[in-house]
Structure formats: C-alpha cells, structure tokens
Amino acid sequence: MALYRDQAIVLRTQKLGEADRIITLFTRDHGRLRAVAKGVRRTKSRFGARLEPTSYVDLQLYTGKTFDVVTQAESIENFGDALTADYQQWTVASAILESAERFTQQEHEPALQQFLLVVGALKALAHNTYDPSLILDAYLLRSLSVAGYAPSLTTCSRCDKPGPHKYFSLVGGGSVCLDCKPSAAATPTIDTLQLMSDLQTGDWESAVTSELRHRREASGLIAAYLQWHLERGLRSLPLVERA
C-alpha cells in the first residue's frame, strides 16, 4: 500500500457503517479528496475530535481502491474550538468550507492557492482578526479571483475604460461603463465598489473603516456574483448572520 502525508482542512464528514466516517479533506498537496477514518465514532477512537469540520490537521493516509484511509491524524489547530461557540462565526466558517469544496471540483487535483485561502480565512475568523462578514466576503472574492472569475471593480470589464463606474453586471463580469451596460445591471455606490476592491486586494486598513450599509450592499453583490459563476447558490450562505 502507498503511504503518504499531507496537511488538510476537514470540509465535512458523513457516517459509514457503525463506527466509521467518510471525511472530505482539502489537502495542501493532493487537493480535495475523500478518505475513510475507521472507528472514529467509537468513544475510544485514537483520532478523538481531530477529524471534525474546520480542523487543521497533519495526516498520514494510504491509497485505497475507492477511498484513501486515514491511519494517523495530528492536530495543527482545531479552529472549531473557537468557532462553534459563536453562531455567526460558525455559519461563516460553514460557508467557507462549502465554497472551498465547490471551487475544487476535481478530486486529487492540487489547488495550493485555494488551500491557503481557506486556512487563512479560518485562522482570521477563529482569532477574531476582523469582522466575520468581511472575512467571508474577502475569502469569496479572492477564491473567485483564483478560479479565474475576478470581478472588475475599478475599470469597465468590457472596454477597460477607467472607473469607477456606476453600474455592476453579473453577466458583464463586474463594473461596466454606461456605453457597455447590459439591460440588467445593479447600481451600487462608489463606496461599496471601493470596499469590494479593498477586500479583493487585502487592504484591510481601508476595509475596516467602511460603513455597515456599504458592507451589506457588497455582501449582496458578492453572493449574487458567486451564485452566477457557480451556477447555484451555497446552501450555507443564507444562514450567515450579517451583523
């Protein structure tokens, strides 16, 4: 049997038989994969609580016929210890995990940038680095960028005319000028587009000074843009509490 080690974030789990679980993992070097953790549901399991959603772990696995099998799990950081105590943080974390799975459609295909985004977002969330809603929106924008769907926010997405522009189009790829505006387009404020740009580029000093109304408008645009490109919405996103 082929043994290998990797770091991973646990995305979700599902029961298998009487004592096992199938663990969906997002690994650093092997992409997203599913593995079996044998006996993990037993009280005296050697894995303990290290294979729960949001856990950041160092694993040893061996390659199986249908699923790989977890043989060893060492905790790097259990983000769930901090996140499960707060409803908003947990729902934001759930949206991050679900979107990470959606952005990695092919199993065993390395996606290092996406992996680092997930780890960074969960760490910022667990350590209360920024407002949870801002962390989620920044993660979604950057994941879209890594996937090749970055919305244009400072120039027209169709003719590259310098902005800022008054209109935002899901079909058009972001900001559009008056001449390129399609029939259906939103009209966000300039401050909302600036906030989205700050989150996309990591300008947190500017982002944290934004007003609540602009954050709410940005969240709505980002959710709609994400749904357009994923072709369906995230189940966990409507549950996120926007303070």
Helices and strands as residue ranges (DSSP letters): E 3-16, E 20-27, E 31-37, E 55-62, E 68-78, H 80-83, H 87-103, H 112-126, H 132-146, E 167-169, E 174-176, H 190-201, H 204-207, H 212-230, G 237-239
